Amino acid sequence: MNTRHQRKFKVFANGVALALAEVIFWVALFVGYYSIKRVAPNVQLENEGWWTILLVLPISLAVFMWGLRHKQQWAKALADEDLWPKLLPQWRPQLHGWRFFCWRMALAAMLIGVLDLKVGARLKEVKSEGADLMVALDVSTSMEAEDTGSSRIDLAKQSIQRLVNTLDGDRMGLVIFAGDAFVQCPITTDYGALKLFLDGVTADLVPVQGTAVGRAIEVCTQGFDPESPASKMIVVFTDGENHEDDAVAMAEDALDRGIEVHTVGMGSISGAPIPLYDRFGRSRGFKTDTDGNPIVTALDDATLIQVAEAGNGTYVQAGKGFVNIAPIIGAMNALDQTETSTVAYTDFTHHFHWFFMIALFFILAEGALNLTFKPRIAS
C-alpha cells in the first residue's frame, strides 16, 4: 500500500472512529440515564427541561466534518497529496479529528453539568393541596394516523404535557392502553418524572392491540389511593374506536366511586389511513387490510360523548394541531382541593462539578495532543 493510500485509509479509519464514538456517546447517555431513573428515582436533573441544549453536539460534529472536508479540498488544490507532509506539516487530519474529539467531549461534559445531576439523600413526606388525576393515553396503532396535523399520539402527548404544566400541588398518574391497559407512571407530584415517563410512550408499548377504553378507566380507578380523601378525576385521550368492552358501564362505575371521567377525542370524523415508516423514518405507504386496501381509522365521538356523560365529565375534540384543554383544567379547578401527602426525595446533593472536572480533563488532553504532535518546520 503506497503512502497516499495509507493516508486515505487513516483518514477513513479516523472518520469511522469518530462516528462510532458519536453513536456510543448517545446510546450510553440515554440508556444510562433512563436505566438509572428506573432503578434509582432519587437521581434527577435539576434543569431537565433544558435537555435541548445537547443538540449543540451533533451540530458541532456536522460543522467539523464540513470544515475538514473544505480544508481537504483546499489542500488538494494547493498541492499534490504526496507533498502535504513537506509543504503543509501542520495539516494532519487524524490529529485534528482527535483534538476535535477532546473538545467535543469537554463540551458534552459541560452541557451535562449545566443540566445539573442531583441525588436525593432521603425520602420525606410532602404535604400539598390539590386533587388526584389519572390520565389514560391510547397507544393503539390507530393513534398513528395523522389527521390532527401530526400523529394523534404525538398531539395527545403534547396536550398532556401542557396539562402537567398547569398542575400545582395536584397528583397525577399515567395509564397507557390498547387492547389492555397498564400503569406507566403511578400517581405522583413529581412532575419531572411524570414527563419522563410520558416522553417514553410510543404506539408499540402495549403488545395486545385494540382500544379497550373501559379497561383503561378500570386501571385508572385502581390507580388512585383508596385512602386518599382528595377529589378524583380521569381523563382519557383516545380516538374512541372501542371494540373491546363496555366503556360507558365502566365510566358509570367510576362515578359511583366519586370519580369523574372526561374524554378527549383524537382524530377526525372523516378518518385517515395509518401511515407506515421504515426504521429510517421513510414513508412505506399505509397499513392495509387483507384485500390490500388502506385501513381508514375514524374518530368515534359518539362513544366518547356517552362515556363523558356517564362519568359526569366533559368531552373535548382535538382540532388541527391543537387540543383545547381549558375545559379539562376548569374541571380540575372545580374539584374540591384537599390536603394530601406524598413521599418525595429531599436533601439533594448536586454533582455538576464532576462533569466540569471531566470537561477540564479533556481540555488538558487536547492541549497535550497539540503540544506533543506540534509540527516542526525545518529551516
GUDREN-701828 format. One line per 3 residues: number of its first residue (from 1); their letters; for each residue x, y, z of C-alpha. Coordinates in pm, whole numbers. Layout:
NUM	a	X,Y,Z; ...
***
This chain:
1	mnt	0,0,0; 157,333,-107; 177,642,110
4	rhq	-126,811,-46; -346,507,9; -219,474,365
7	rkf	-310,836,429; -658,791,286; -709,477,490
10	kvf	-605,657,810; -845,942,735; -1125,693,669
13	ang	-1047,497,988; -1042,820,1184; -1386,914,1049
16	val	-1524,572,1139; -1381,606,1490; -1548,945,1534
19	ala	-1881,809,1407; -1863,512,1644; -1774,743,1931
22	evi	-2080,954,1843; -2313,652,1846; -2165,511,2165
25	fwv	-2194,850,2337; -2565,895,2262; -2655,534,2340
28	alf	-2465,544,2669; -2616,882,2760; -2983,796,2707
31	vgy	-2979,427,2800; -2773,505,3108; -2993,790,3225
34	ysi	-3326,613,3167; -3193,295,3331; -3075,487,3635
37	krv	-3410,669,3659; -3595,338,3672; -3382,176,3941
40	apn	-3290,494,4133; -3572,752,4120; -3376,974,4357
43	vql	-3139,1057,4068; -3276,1362,3885; -3174,1656,3669
46	ene	-3230,2000,3819; -3269,2157,3474; -3430,1864,3293
49	gww	-3627,2097,3066; -3301,2224,2915; -3208,1891,2752
52	til	-3237,2050,2405; -2901,2221,2462; -2746,1881,2388
55	lvl	-2842,1934,2024; -2532,2154,2008; -2328,1831,1998
58	pis	-2449,1679,1668; -2445,2029,1517; -2082,2072,1620
61	lav	-1992,1737,1460; -2160,1836,1132; -1976,2171,1130
64	fmw	-1643,1998,1200; -1689,1741,923; -1786,2015,677
67	glr	-1483,2223,777; -1249,1926,749; -1382,1846,405
70	hkq	-1345,2209,296; -984,2225,419; -904,1898,246
73	qwa	-1033,2032,-85; -826,2348,-34; -515,2141,36
76	kal	-571,1929,-277; -599,2245,-486; -274,2376,-336
79	ade	-53,2071,-382; -43,1700,-455; -126,1481,-154
82	dlw	223,1328,-156; 370,1676,-97; 146,1763,200
85	pkl	389,1638,470; 657,1878,340; 454,2178,228
88	lpq	180,2156,493; 334,1994,801; 58,2142,1016
91	wrp	-211,1964,808; -287,1642,995; -650,1531,955
94	qlh	-610,1248,1206; -472,1483,1471; -745,1738,1400
97	gwr	-1002,1461,1447; -877,1357,1789; -834,1718,1900
100	ffc	-1194,1781,1800; -1300,1467,1988; -1141,1605,2305
103	wrm	-1305,1945,2262; -1640,1785,2190; -1626,1558,2494
106	ala	-1536,1864,2701; -1838,2046,2557; -2063,1745,2625
109	aml	-1945,1723,2986; -2006,2097,3039; -2356,2078,2889
112	igv	-2446,1779,3108; -2304,1973,3401; -2539,2260,3319
115	ldl	-2832,2014,3336; -2715,1961,3697; -2738,1598,3806
118	kvg	-2863,1570,4164; -2920,1280,4403; -3182,1284,4678
121	arl	-3048,1173,5015; -3370,1078,5194; -3743,1031,5149
124	kev	-3974,1277,5317; -4350,1312,5341; -4455,1621,5148
127	kse	-4797,1777,5202; -4981,1952,4921; -5328,2077,4845
130	gad	-5500,1969,4527; -5685,1689,4352; -5590,1348,4212
133	lmv	-5583,1297,3835; -5526,985,3628; -5469,1026,3253
136	ald	-5524,734,3016; -5344,754,2680; -5444,538,2385
139	vst	-5133,381,2223; -5307,159,1968; -5187,169,1607
142	sme	-5484,382,1503; -5331,665,1708; -5053,687,1448
145	aed	-5297,834,1193; -5203,1191,1101; -5535,1370,1067
148	tgs	-5460,1611,1355; -5169,1795,1193; -4926,1545,1341
151	sri	-4991,1191,1457; -5276,1156,1705; -5047,1013,1971
154	dla	-4792,1294,1938; -5062,1560,1971; -5208,1378,2270
157	kqs	-4866,1365,2439; -4814,1738,2378; -5156,1811,2530
160	iqr	-5081,1600,2837; -4751,1787,2876; -4945,2114,2876
163	lvn	-5184,1971,3131; -4894,1871,3358; -4754,2225,3334
166	tld	-5075,2365,3486; -5065,2143,3794; -4972,2290,4130
169	gdr	-4999,2055,4424; -5221,1810,4236; -5118,1448,4200
172	mgl	-5121,1282,3859; -5061,935,3717; -5042,794,3364
175	vif	-5201,481,3218; -5135,357,2864; -5373,126,2684
178	agd	-5457,-54,2361; -5620,-399,2388; -5518,-395,2755
181	afv	-5411,-122,2998; -5108,-70,3221; -4986,193,3466
184	qcp	-4699,381,3300; -4642,617,3596; -4806,582,3939
187	itt	-4986,884,4080; -4731,1139,4199; -4646,1505,4248
190	dyg	-4307,1451,4079; -4399,1621,3753; -4046,1581,3616
193	alk	-4065,1202,3650; -4415,1207,3501; -4290,1393,3192
196	lfl	-4001,1148,3163; -4239,851,3153; -4465,1035,2908
199	dgv	-4173,1106,2673; -4102,733,2653; -4453,644,2534
202	tad	-4479,506,2180; -4755,333,1985; -4599,-12,2031
205	lvp	-4567,-28,2410; -4877,-244,2462; -4842,-576,2276
208	vqg	-5216,-650,2273; -5377,-438,2001; -5726,-292,2026
211	tav	-5882,3,2207; -6009,-107,2547; -6138,226,2681
214	gra	-6332,53,2959; -6025,-137,3076; -5828,190,3076
217	iev	-6090,354,3301; -6080,49,3530; -5698,61,3565
220	ctq	-5714,437,3629; -5971,378,3903; -5743,119,4061
223	gfd	-5450,360,4036; -5598,604,4288; -5508,577,4655
226	pes	-5831,447,4815; -5731,604,5148; -5683,949,4998
229	pas	-5962,1199,5068; -5868,1401,4757; -6120,1457,4478
232	kmi	-6051,1230,4184; -6079,1265,3808; -5993,1058,3497
235	vvf	-5910,1198,3153; -5898,959,2856; -5713,1059,2536
238	tdg	-5827,828,2256; -5977,808,1908; -6265,615,2064
241	enh	-6267,312,1834; -6368,90,2123; -6425,-272,2025
244	edd	-6320,-445,2344; -6553,-368,2636; -6835,-155,2776
247	ava	-6666,179,2839; -6991,350,2935; -7054,98,3214
250	mae	-6700,146,3349; -6748,526,3348; -7070,482,3546
253	dal	-6889,256,3793; -6613,517,3833; -6871,788,3901
256	drg	-7033,566,4165; -6693,575,4339; -6689,955,4320
259	iev	-6454,975,4022; -6536,1198,3725; -6449,1072,3376
262	htv	-6361,1314,3094; -6274,1222,2736; -6061,1386,2466
265	gmg	-6130,1272,2110; -5816,1240,1899; -5870,1238,1524
268	sis	-6131,1340,1269; -6476,1202,1198; -6387,1159,829
271	gap	-6089,947,933; -5742,889,790; -5518,597,687
274	ipl	-5245,470,919; -4902,554,773; -4612,310,777
277	ydr	-4247,412,810; -3922,220,797; -3658,245,1068
280	fgr	-3507,549,893; -3836,740,901; -3906,697,530
283	srg	-4268,650,423; -4368,298,322; -4729,371,233
286	fkt	-5022,284,458; -5142,-6,666; -5376,-226,460
289	dtd	-5639,-492,518; -5630,-847,382; -5754,-722,45
292	gnp	-5474,-467,16; -5696,-165,78; -5572,112,312
295	ivt	-5727,90,659; -5906,415,744; -5947,491,1114
298	ald	-6205,748,1220; -6290,922,1546; -6586,765,1728
301	dat	-6705,1080,1901; -7049,934,1979; -6899,673,2213
304	liq	-6670,924,2381; -6957,1166,2441; -7156,883,2603
307	vae	-6857,790,2823; -6814,1152,2936; -7184,1188,3011
310	agn	-7186,862,3208; -6888,985,3410; -7036,1335,3469
313	gty	-6745,1476,3270; -6683,1682,2959; -6593,1582,2605
316	vqa	-6328,1773,2408; -6245,1708,2044; -5894,1772,1913
319	gkg	-5854,2030,1642; -5592,2055,1371; -5263,2059,1562
322	fvn	-5419,2174,1891; -5633,2043,2176; -5827,2292,2384
325	iap	-5763,2156,2733; -5922,2459,2905; -6242,2261,2988
328	iig	-6028,1988,3147; -5833,2244,3351; -6161,2410,3451
331	amn	-6299,2076,3571; -5980,2019,3773; -6007,2361,3936
334	ald	-6373,2298,4017; -6287,1992,4224; -6255,2026,4599
337	qte	-5892,2096,4689; -5788,1856,4962; -5464,1840,5157
340	tst	-5282,1522,5068; -4940,1384,5142; -4694,1202,4925
343	vay	-4339,1075,4960; -4067,1262,4774; -3689,1281,4781
346	tdf	-3531,1578,4956; -3185,1697,5065; -3041,1675,4714
349	thh	-2669,1669,4655; -2566,1837,4330; -2292,1677,4120
352	fhw	-2245,1922,3833; -1884,1989,3941; -1778,1634,3846
355	ffm	-1879,1697,3485; -1688,2026,3480; -1383,1834,3604
358	ial	-1429,1584,3320; -1450,1878,3079; -1124,2016,3219
361	ffi	-958,1676,3171; -1048,1668,2800; -937,2029,2752
364	lae	-598,1939,2903; -585,1625,2687; -642,1836,2376
367	gal	-363,2069,2481; -130,1775,2537; -209,1637,2189
370	nlt	-138,1975,2035; 197,2012,2211; 307,1651,2162
373	fkp	241,1640,1788; 319,2003,1707; 491,2002,1367
376	ria	848,2121,1344; 922,2312,1028; 1276,2268,911
379	s	1467,2590,849
***
